């Protein structure tokens, strides 16, 4: 059953739409991400992630900007109607983002802003999106569902229900409102001043995360979870000043059926293109011919 779901046929137009969307998101992230700020970091503070251990320090600004330019051009040069070129553009842009995100995570703290986009792209790097290649999109769904689920699972594992019932969310909002990174600190202070609202907010976040795998077998729930996740990340930016816009973009892209076409309706009296007209019914022997008119 799982194998049939994972490898079942998928609308090719939807696969192409998702791949084009991923190329666009990777290009935007490479072009607009805060990677130029990394240049000039002292080598003593450089803690490279595992695939960058060959570097002795943070690369100079020219190298970082070159990676951004190369990744952006690769994304722009991937035409939507050429399967192979689109795939090559995605691979080149993805590699640029992988290095840039790795450099950003090499400062002693692993950041998760780019992780979901990087992982979701992996199934689309291997083969061109074609009909009967539904495993690419469904593997991406598993990645998205797993990312949210394990975020909630670790909250429960480390804090239990106290993550919701304690003053945890209230304290986080209070600190964020005074951090200087929140654009509207008065909103965060207003929510933090209401203990019941903070507990309700925490319960909603935890419920969203731990139930997210529902999208894997309930197609009708996918748009609702995608919209709720987008609102969740918008609220995270508003109340905490933490920017997870990539997650808010990747989740609807993968879960909602963008590009999927509707079956064509057959019009009465018109033959369907590509199909032969059905033969006329046979006339029984001895039936008089219709009289000629006018």
ZIDA-V710537 format. One record per residue. N is the residue number from 1. SS is DSSP state (H for helix, E for strand, - for the rest). PSI is psi in radians with two decimals (* if undefined). BURIAL is + if it has 16 or more other C-alpha atoms within 10 Angstrom, else -. Layout:
n=N ss=SS psi=PSI burial=BURIAL
n=N ss=SS psi=PSI burial=BURIAL
This chain:
n=1 ss=- psi=-0.80 burial=-
n=2 ss=H psi=-0.73 burial=-
n=3 ss=H psi=-0.71 burial=-
n=4 ss=H psi=-0.70 burial=-
n=5 ss=H psi=-0.75 burial=-
n=6 ss=H psi=-0.69 burial=+
n=7 ss=H psi=0.22 burial=+
n=8 ss=- psi=2.81 burial=-
n=9 ss=- psi=2.62 burial=-
n=10 ss=- psi=2.63 burial=+
n=11 ss=- psi=2.14 burial=+
n=12 ss=H psi=-0.57 burial=+
n=13 ss=H psi=-0.61 burial=+
n=14 ss=H psi=-0.72 burial=+
n=15 ss=H psi=-0.77 burial=+
n=16 ss=H psi=-0.72 burial=+
n=17 ss=H psi=-0.73 burial=+
n=18 ss=H psi=-0.75 burial=+
n=19 ss=H psi=-0.72 burial=+
n=20 ss=H psi=-0.73 burial=+
n=21 ss=H psi=-0.68 burial=+
n=22 ss=H psi=-0.73 burial=+
n=23 ss=H psi=-0.77 burial=+
n=24 ss=H psi=-0.76 burial=+
n=25 ss=H psi=-0.72 burial=+
n=26 ss=H psi=-0.76 burial=+
n=27 ss=H psi=-0.75 burial=+
n=28 ss=H psi=-0.75 burial=+
n=29 ss=H psi=-0.74 burial=+
n=30 ss=H psi=-0.74 burial=+
n=31 ss=H psi=-0.68 burial=+
n=32 ss=H psi=-0.10 burial=-
n=33 ss=- psi=2.73 burial=-
n=34 ss=- psi=0.92 burial=-
n=35 ss=- psi=-0.48 burial=+
n=36 ss=H psi=-0.43 burial=+
n=37 ss=H psi=-0.26 burial=-
n=38 ss=H psi=-0.45 burial=+
n=39 ss=- psi=2.48 burial=+
n=40 ss=- psi=0.01 burial=-
n=41 ss=- psi=2.36 burial=-
n=42 ss=- psi=2.48 burial=-
n=43 ss=H psi=-0.48 burial=-
n=44 ss=H psi=-0.38 burial=-
n=45 ss=H psi=0.03 burial=-
n=46 ss=- psi=2.06 burial=+
n=47 ss=E psi=1.46 burial=+
n=48 ss=- psi=2.49 burial=+
n=49 ss=- psi=2.96 burial=+
n=50 ss=H psi=-0.61 burial=-
n=51 ss=H psi=0.07 burial=-
n=52 ss=H psi=0.34 burial=-
n=53 ss=- psi=-0.27 burial=-
n=54 ss=- psi=-0.21 burial=-
n=55 ss=- psi=2.45 burial=-
n=56 ss=- psi=-0.19 burial=-
n=57 ss=- psi=3.14 burial=+
n=58 ss=- psi=2.30 burial=+
n=59 ss=- psi=2.76 burial=-
n=60 ss=- psi=2.94 burial=-
n=61 ss=H psi=-0.66 burial=-
n=62 ss=H psi=-0.66 burial=-
n=63 ss=H psi=-0.75 burial=-
n=64 ss=H psi=-0.78 burial=+
n=65 ss=H psi=-0.65 burial=+
n=66 ss=H psi=-0.70 burial=-
n=67 ss=H psi=-0.70 burial=+
n=68 ss=H psi=-0.77 burial=+
n=69 ss=H psi=-0.79 burial=+
n=70 ss=H psi=-0.78 burial=+
n=71 ss=H psi=-0.68 burial=+
n=72 ss=H psi=-0.78 burial=+
n=73 ss=H psi=-0.66 burial=+
n=74 ss=H psi=-0.71 burial=+
n=75 ss=H psi=-0.69 burial=+
n=76 ss=H psi=-0.51 burial=+
n=77 ss=- psi=0.07 burial=-
n=78 ss=- psi=1.69 burial=+
n=79 ss=- psi=2.50 burial=-
n=80 ss=- psi=-0.41 burial=+
n=81 ss=- psi=0.09 burial=-
n=82 ss=- psi=1.84 burial=-
n=83 ss=H psi=-0.91 burial=+
n=84 ss=H psi=-0.76 burial=-
n=85 ss=H psi=-0.60 burial=+
n=86 ss=H psi=-0.69 burial=+
n=87 ss=H psi=-0.75 burial=+
n=88 ss=H psi=-0.74 burial=+
n=89 ss=H psi=-0.70 burial=+
n=90 ss=H psi=-0.76 burial=+
n=91 ss=H psi=-0.81 burial=+
n=92 ss=H psi=-0.77 burial=+
n=93 ss=H psi=-0.67 burial=+
n=94 ss=H psi=-0.73 burial=+
n=95 ss=H psi=-0.69 burial=+
n=96 ss=H psi=-0.78 burial=+
n=97 ss=H psi=-0.66 burial=+
n=98 ss=H psi=-0.81 burial=+
n=99 ss=H psi=-0.79 burial=+
n=100 ss=H psi=-0.76 burial=+
n=101 ss=H psi=-0.62 burial=+
n=102 ss=H psi=-0.69 burial=+
n=103 ss=H psi=-0.70 burial=+
n=104 ss=H psi=-0.54 burial=+
n=105 ss=- psi=0.03 burial=+
n=106 ss=- psi=0.51 burial=+
n=107 ss=E psi=0.35 burial=+
n=108 ss=- psi=-0.08 burial=-
n=109 ss=- psi=2.18 burial=-
n=110 ss=- psi=2.19 burial=-
n=111 ss=- psi=2.52 burial=-
n=112 ss=- psi=0.08 burial=-
n=113 ss=- psi=-0.70 burial=-
n=114 ss=- psi=-0.17 burial=+
n=115 ss=H psi=-0.80 burial=+
n=116 ss=H psi=-0.79 burial=+
n=117 ss=H psi=-0.75 burial=+
n=118 ss=H psi=-0.76 burial=+
n=119 ss=H psi=-0.68 burial=-
n=120 ss=H psi=-0.55 burial=+
n=121 ss=H psi=-0.42 burial=+
n=122 ss=H psi=-0.83 burial=+
n=123 ss=H psi=-0.49 burial=+
n=124 ss=H psi=-0.11 burial=+
n=125 ss=H psi=-0.46 burial=+
n=126 ss=H psi=-0.81 burial=-
n=127 ss=- psi=2.78 burial=-
n=128 ss=- psi=2.45 burial=+
n=129 ss=- psi=1.99 burial=+
n=130 ss=- psi=2.90 burial=+
n=131 ss=- psi=2.54 burial=-
n=132 ss=- psi=0.38 burial=-
n=133 ss=- psi=0.74 burial=+
n=134 ss=- psi=-0.25 burial=+
n=135 ss=H psi=-0.51 burial=+
n=136 ss=H psi=-0.91 burial=+
n=137 ss=H psi=-0.71 burial=+
n=138 ss=H psi=-0.56 burial=+
n=139 ss=H psi=-0.68 burial=+
n=140 ss=H psi=-0.66 burial=+
n=141 ss=H psi=-0.73 burial=+
n=142 ss=H psi=-0.70 burial=+
n=143 ss=H psi=-0.81 burial=+
n=144 ss=H psi=-0.86 burial=+
n=145 ss=H psi=-0.71 burial=+
n=146 ss=H psi=-0.64 burial=+
n=147 ss=H psi=-0.79 burial=+
n=148 ss=H psi=-0.73 burial=+
n=149 ss=H psi=-0.82 burial=+
n=150 ss=H psi=-0.43 burial=-
n=151 ss=H psi=-0.77 burial=-
n=152 ss=H psi=-0.66 burial=+
n=153 ss=H psi=-0.73 burial=+
n=154 ss=H psi=-0.53 burial=-
n=155 ss=H psi=-0.80 burial=+
n=156 ss=H psi=-0.69 burial=+
n=157 ss=H psi=-0.69 burial=-
n=158 ss=H psi=-0.60 burial=-
n=159 ss=H psi=-0.28 burial=-
n=160 ss=- psi=-2.81 burial=-
n=161 ss=- psi=-0.20 burial=-
n=162 ss=H psi=-0.37 burial=-
n=163 ss=H psi=-0.50 burial=+
n=164 ss=H psi=-0.80 burial=+
n=165 ss=H psi=-0.31 burial=+
n=166 ss=- psi=-3.00 burial=-
n=167 ss=- psi=0.44 burial=+
n=168 ss=H psi=-0.99 burial=+
n=169 ss=H psi=-0.68 burial=+
n=170 ss=H psi=-0.74 burial=+
n=171 ss=H psi=-0.71 burial=-
n=172 ss=H psi=-0.75 burial=-
n=173 ss=H psi=-0.65 burial=+
n=174 ss=H psi=-0.80 burial=+
n=175 ss=H psi=-0.74 burial=-
n=176 ss=H psi=-0.68 burial=+
n=177 ss=H psi=-0.36 burial=+
n=178 ss=- psi=0.08 burial=-
n=179 ss=- psi=-0.39 burial=-
n=180 ss=- psi=-0.10 burial=-
n=181 ss=- psi=-0.15 burial=-
n=182 ss=- psi=2.26 burial=+
n=183 ss=- psi=-0.60 burial=-
n=184 ss=- psi=1.33 burial=-
n=185 ss=H psi=-0.45 burial=+
n=186 ss=H psi=-0.54 burial=-
n=187 ss=H psi=-0.79 burial=-
n=188 ss=H psi=-0.69 burial=+
n=189 ss=H psi=-0.66 burial=+
n=190 ss=H psi=-0.77 burial=-
n=191 ss=H psi=-0.72 burial=+
n=192 ss=H psi=-0.44 burial=+
n=193 ss=- psi=-0.10 burial=-
n=194 ss=- psi=1.80 burial=-
n=195 ss=H psi=-0.70 burial=+
n=196 ss=H psi=-0.70 burial=-
n=197 ss=H psi=-0.65 burial=-
n=198 ss=H psi=-0.73 burial=+
n=199 ss=H psi=-0.68 burial=+
n=200 ss=H psi=-0.71 burial=-
n=201 ss=H psi=-0.76 burial=+
n=202 ss=H psi=-0.72 burial=+
n=203 ss=H psi=-0.68 burial=+
n=204 ss=H psi=-0.73 burial=-
n=205 ss=H psi=-0.82 burial=+
n=206 ss=H psi=-0.71 burial=+
n=207 ss=H psi=-0.72 burial=-
n=208 ss=H psi=-0.79 burial=+
n=209 ss=H psi=-0.84 burial=+
n=210 ss=H psi=-0.37 burial=+
n=211 ss=- psi=0.05 burial=-
n=212 ss=H psi=-0.58 burial=+
n=213 ss=H psi=-0.16 burial=+
n=214 ss=H psi=-0.54 burial=-
n=215 ss=H psi=-0.31 burial=+
n=216 ss=H psi=-0.49 burial=+
n=217 ss=- psi=0.00 burial=-
n=218 ss=- psi=1.59 burial=-
n=219 ss=H psi=-0.59 burial=-
n=220 ss=H psi=-0.38 burial=-
n=221 ss=H psi=-0.24 burial=-
n=222 ss=H psi=-0.82 burial=+
n=223 ss=H psi=-0.62 burial=+
n=224 ss=H psi=-0.73 burial=-
n=225 ss=H psi=-0.66 burial=+
n=226 ss=H psi=-0.77 burial=+
n=227 ss=H psi=-0.71 burial=-
n=228 ss=H psi=-0.70 burial=+
n=229 ss=H psi=-0.71 burial=+
n=230 ss=H psi=-0.73 burial=+
n=231 ss=H psi=-0.66 burial=-
n=232 ss=H psi=-0.80 burial=+
n=233 ss=H psi=-0.55 burial=+
n=234 ss=H psi=-0.70 burial=+
n=235 ss=H psi=-0.62 burial=-
n=236 ss=H psi=-0.71 burial=+
n=237 ss=H psi=-0.74 burial=+
n=238 ss=H psi=-0.74 burial=+
n=239 ss=H psi=-0.51 burial=+
n=240 ss=H psi=-0.24 burial=+
n=241 ss=- psi=0.33 burial=+
n=242 ss=- psi=2.18 burial=+
n=243 ss=- psi=1.89 burial=-
n=244 ss=- psi=0.76 burial=+
n=245 ss=H psi=-0.49 burial=+
n=246 ss=H psi=-0.72 burial=+
n=247 ss=H psi=-0.71 burial=+
n=248 ss=H psi=-0.40 burial=+
n=249 ss=H psi=-0.70 burial=+
n=250 ss=H psi=-0.73 burial=+
n=251 ss=H psi=-0.88 burial=+
n=252 ss=H psi=-0.59 burial=+
n=253 ss=H psi=-0.70 burial=+
n=254 ss=H psi=-0.67 burial=+
n=255 ss=H psi=-0.56 burial=+
n=256 ss=- psi=2.52 burial=+
n=257 ss=- psi=1.08 burial=+
n=258 ss=- psi=2.41 burial=+
n=259 ss=- psi=-0.21 burial=-
n=260 ss=- psi=2.26 burial=-
n=261 ss=- psi=2.78 burial=-
n=262 ss=- psi=2.58 burial=-
n=263 ss=- psi=2.49 burial=-
n=264 ss=- psi=2.48 burial=-
n=265 ss=- psi=2.48 burial=-
n=266 ss=- psi=2.21 burial=-
n=267 ss=- psi=2.32 burial=-
n=268 ss=- psi=2.37 burial=-
n=269 ss=- psi=-0.10 burial=-
n=270 ss=- psi=2.27 burial=-
n=271 ss=- psi=2.51 burial=-
n=272 ss=- psi=2.25 burial=-
n=273 ss=- psi=2.38 burial=-
n=274 ss=- psi=-0.06 burial=-
n=275 ss=- psi=2.49 burial=-
n=276 ss=- psi=2.56 burial=-
n=277 ss=- psi=2.35 burial=-
n=278 ss=- psi=2.52 burial=-
n=279 ss=- psi=2.61 burial=-
n=280 ss=- psi=2.56 burial=-
n=281 ss=- psi=2.50 burial=-
n=282 ss=- psi=2.49 burial=-
n=283 ss=- psi=2.18 burial=-
n=284 ss=- psi=2.54 burial=-
n=285 ss=- psi=2.48 burial=-
n=286 ss=- psi=-0.03 burial=-
n=287 ss=- psi=2.19 burial=-
n=288 ss=- psi=2.49 burial=-
n=289 ss=- psi=2.63 burial=-
n=290 ss=- psi=2.42 burial=-
n=291 ss=- psi=2.53 burial=-
n=292 ss=- psi=2.50 burial=-
n=293 ss=- psi=2.59 burial=-
n=294 ss=- psi=* burial=-
